Structures are given as C-alpha cells and as structure tokens.
C-alpha cells in the first residue's frame, strides 16, 4: 500500500469544494480498497468495519443531520483515520464523487422499504441505481444489502436481475451488521434478517458522466441603475441541461442599488437553492454574480442563475445595458 500526504484529515468531508470525481487517494493519503456505505445512521457499522479493517478506507453517506452528528462523535472518539462522512444523497454521490471502478463495495443496511405499492418507485435499489453502482464498482465488487423486509429483498433481487450485471446470493450477516441499531431491534422482536450480496460480473455500457464543475464564479456587468420599484414573477427557464427558477428579490434598505435574488437550480440528481447578488460596482455600473453563500456547486446550470437574473433586470428598465457576460452559455 502506497501512502502520500493527505489533503485533508477531517472526518466530515466538504464535498462541494471538490472537483468531480473526488481524488480519494488524496483524501486518505494512500491508495487502498474503498468502501461506500449509504445511510450510515449512528455510524456504529461504519466504525466497526473501519476498526476491523484499518488497511482499507470507508466513506459514509447520510442526509439526516442528527445521524451525521452522532456518527461524527463516534468516529472521532474511536480515532479512525480511515473514515470520511458526507451529508449527501446516494444517487448524486455515487455518480459524481466516485470514478469508474473506484469502489470495492457499496453497503445498504436496512433501507426504507417504502412498503406501499405506489411508493415503490422511491426504493433505492432499483434497476437504475444498480446500473449506476455497476459503473463505479470494480468488477468483482459488490452491493451488500441487509434488510428485515422480504418484499424489499425480492424487489432488489428482481431489479438487479433485470440489469444482467450481477450475480446475487444469500449470505450470513456479518458481525458488524448484527450489531447495528435496526438489527438489534429486529432481533429483539424475533424478526428474521436477510443479507444479500450482489456481485458485479461486468461493467455496464452506460458511463454516467459526472457534472462538470466551473473553476470561476459566473458574473455579468450592466451599465445603468436599478429602478426604485422592483417586481418579479416566478420565472422558469431551461439552462445547461436543467432548469433555473427565479422566486423573489430582496432589495437592501440601506442601498437601493443592491439586492439578492433567490433562485432554484434544478439539474439531474442535484437541486440547489442559490442567491444571486446584484450591487453597484462603480457609479452607473452594476455587477450580477453568484453569491458564495451556502457553498454552491458551480455547474453550467448554476451559471444560468446569473443569466436568468441578468435577463430579468433588462426587462425592468430600458436604461440598463449589458457591458459584459462571464458565464457559460453567454
């Protein structure tokens, strides 16, 4: 195992500041087998695996802030340098944070079964996700599923079979699985646990390219001044493979030539709430730019937020003119 100096040693990884896919060798400071867990809960499984396999690296995903905080405490108290935790959803993370064949395993312990038939489309382990996972797993790698829900297991097996990419088999749950919060709960109730391994036979034809990031923040320069009264109606425009939605504009009480526009950027696998700032740069000139507030992921559609606000401003006054545009698609 070859080691290097890690770029960052913090357990909580600021993924928004990274280029896609992430350089995991730089994150951990070494080249080692890489494992992903989706929905790590309180982190006890993550911690147990990392402690058992110190020569391997582990990344955990979770969308619950409370769970993230509990897991962070657990990982830090155990002083496990081979774990990184990320607050992010599964599909976006798998597609954008990991290169092809980067992962040895993807673990999904006790996912939400979405038992009602009309909700089954929300289940994580559907055929699209199995194809996406296959694009990031090394051949011979596996998706590991633990569940107490027989219908979910049957659903996952059927969806994996449709892809033609996996060999599935039943196995005994590992000791780390049996000590998780839900496993202990179901065992206490006498409910059966199911553990299934979906081994990747060959990669898919689909490549699932990640979003392209921008190194620079988009902006535009306008000559003129803002009118005293501003009105904005909800506006939706297509841009960069997604949609940009303008919601509302808030004008500064101390400076009428400064405002913030709330924008939603909706792209495949990613939706962001952004702020676009408009302010006086010099007398008679306005700058329109993406605010760094919230650490936005600067994609092509995020550039479209600046474009949409610029075009809206031009409708407010015939005195406003574009001096320059510095964003994609301009």
N, C-alpha and C positions, 0 to 999 in steps of 0.2 A: 504494500500500500504506500503510494507516494503522497507526501504531505507538503502543503505550502502554507504561507501565512494567510489566515482568513481575512476577508474584507470586513466582516462584522461578526461579533461573537454574541450579540444579544439574542435571547431565545425568541422574542417576538420580532418577526421579520417585516420591515416596511416595504411590502411588495410593490407599492405604487411608484416607488423611486427607481425601480429596476427596469432594465431592458428585457423584452421577452425574446426567447425563454430565458429564465434566470440561469446564471452560472453557479450551479450548486457546488462545484469543486471549490470555487472562490468563497462561497458562503460558509462551507465547513472547513476549508483549509486543507482538503485532501480529496483524493479520488477513492470512493468507497461505494458499496451497494447502497442504493437509495430506495427508501420505502415511503409510501404515502398512506396516511390514514384520513378518511373522510368522516367528519363528525366525531371528534375525539372526546366530547363530553367533559368529564372532570379530569381527564388525562391519565388515569391510572393505567390503562392499557398501554398508552404511549410510553409512559415512564418505565413500565415493566419490561417492554421489549427493548427499549434503549439501554436499560441497565444490563439486560441479559446479553445483548449483542453490541458491546462498545466499539467494535470494529466496523459497524455499519451505521448509516445515517437515516434519520427519520424526520419526516415533515408531516405536521398535523393541520387539518383544516377544520374550522368551526365558524358558524355565523352568530352564535349566542355569545354576547359579551360576558355574561355571568359565568358561563362554562369556560370561556377563554381565561378569565381571571383566576378561576380555581385551578385550571391546568397549569397556568404560568407559575403559580405558587408551588405546585407540586414538583414541576420540572426544576425550578430554581433551588428548592430545598434539597432535592436529590443531586444537585450539581451535575447535570447531564449535558455535556457539551455537544452531544451528537443529536440534538433535537432543535427544530425550528417550528414555531407555531405561527399560523397565518389566519387572520379573520377574513374569510372569503368563501364564496360558494364553490361547489365542486366542479361544475362544468367549465366555468371560466378558468379556474385554477389549473385544471388538468390540461386544458387546451393551450393556455398562454404561458404558464410558468415552467413547463417541462418540455424538453426537447424530445424528438423521437427516440425511442428505446432507452430513455433515461431511467425508467423505474423498474425495480425488481418485483415489487408487489404493490397492490392497492387494496387496503383493508377497509371494509364497510361493516361495522359492528352494530347490529340492531337498528337498522334504518327505519324511518317512519313507514309503516306498512301501507298507509293510505287504503284501508280495507274496503271502503265503498267503491263500487264499480265505476262510478262517474269520476272518481278521483284518481284512478289508477294511472292516468297519464302523468301524474306528479311523481310517480315512483322513480327513484334514482336509477336503478339497474334495469333500464330499458335498452332496446337494441341500439339506439343512437349512442348511449353512453358506453355500451360495451365496445362499439367500433372506435369511439374516441379513446377509451382506455387502451385498446389494442395499438393505437398509433403512438402511445407513449411508453408502453411496456416493452421490455426486451423479450425476444422470443424465448419461451420457457418460463417467463414471468407469469404472475397470476393475480387475479382478483379474488380476494378472500372474503367470504360472506358468513357472518354469524347472525342468526335470526331465530325468534321464537314463533314466527308466523309461517305455517306451512303453505298458505296460499301465496305469500310473497316469494318463498323459495321456489315454488312451482313456476311462478311468473318469471323470475330471474333466469331459471334454467331454460325456459322456453325462449326468452328473448336472446340469451346467449347462443342457443342452438340456431336461431334464425340467421345470425351473422356468419356462421360457418367458420369462426375463428378460434373457437375454444374447445378444449376437452374438459368436461366437468365431471367431478367426482365428489362423493360424500367422504368426510373425514371426521376424526375425533377433534373436538375443540381443543385448542392449545391451553396450557395452564393460564396464560395471560388473559385469554378470552373468558375463562371460567371465573376470573376474579373481577370482572367489570361490574359496574353498578347494576345494569339490567340483568346480566347473567345471574348474579346473586339473588336478585329479586325473583326472577322466574324459577330458579332452583328451589327457593324457599316455598314457592307456591306449587311445586311439583310439576311445573310445565316443562315439556321437552325443549331442548335446544338443538338447532340444526346448524351444522358447519359445512360449508361447501367451498371447494377450490375450483376455480375456472382458470385453467392453464392455457396460455396463448400458444397456438400452434404455428401461426404465421401472421405477419403484419397485414393490415387492411390496405385496400387500394387507395382509400381516402387519406389525404395528408393532414387535414385540419390545420391549416396555416394560422399562426398567431397574428393578432392585431399588430400593425406597425406603429411603433411609438415615434413621437417627434422630439427632437433634441431642443427645440426652441418653442417659446410660448407665442401663440398667434396674436397679431395685433393689426390695427388699421389706424391711419391718421386722416382726420377730416378738418377742413377749414370751415370756419363759421362758429356760431354759438347755438346752444340749445334754447328752444323756446321756453317761455315761462311756464306754460302748461303742457304736461305730458300725458298722453293717453296710450294705452297698449291693450290690444285684444289678443287673446290666445292665438298664437301663430305656430303652425306646424309646417316644416319644410324638410324634404329629403336631402341628405348630405352625407357623402363618404360612406355609403353602404348602411346608413342608419337614418335616424330622424332627429331633428332639433326642434324643441318646443319652447317658445317664449311664454312665460307666465305673467310676470309682473315686474315693474320698475319702481325702485325706491330712490327718490331724489333727496339729496342732502339738504338739511335745513340751513346749514351754515354757508353752503356753496351751491347755488342752483345749477352750476355748470359741472356738477359731479353726481353720478347716480350709479346704482347697482341694479343689474337686470338678472332675475332668477331664471335659469334655463335648465331644461332636462335634455340630456343627450342619450338617446336610446339606440344601442347597437346590438348586434347578435351577442348574447351571453353577458352583456355589460350595459347597465343603466347608471348614469351619473347625474347628480344634482350639482350644477355649476353656477358660479357667479361671474358675470362679465361686467367689468368696471369701465365706466366712461368718465373721463375727467379732463379738465383743462390742462394742456401741456404748457403752452405759452398763450398769451392773449390772441384770440381768434383762431386757435387750433385745439382740436380735441383728439385724445388718444382713446381707442377702444381696445381693450385687451382682456385676456382671460385672467381672472384673479387666481393667485396661488392658494387661496383659502380652501381647505379641505384636501389639499394634495391631489389635484386631479390627474387622471391618466390622460395624457395629451395625445389623443388619436386624431385621425383625419376628421371624424365627426365632431370632436371637441373643437377643432379649428372652425367647423361650421357654426359653432355658437357665436364666435366673433363675427362671422359673415352675416348671420341672421340679425344680430343686433345692429350691425352697420347698415344693412338694408332697411331695417325698421327706422333708424334715425333719419335716413334720407327721405322718408315719407313725412317727417314731421315739419320740415322747413325746406323751401326752395333755395335758401341761402347756404345750406350745408352742401359741401362738395368733398369727394374723396381725393385726398392727396396721394396716398399710397396704401396698398394692401400687402400684408406679410402673413399670409396663411395659405394652406393648401387649398387648391381649387380656385384660387383667385386669378 
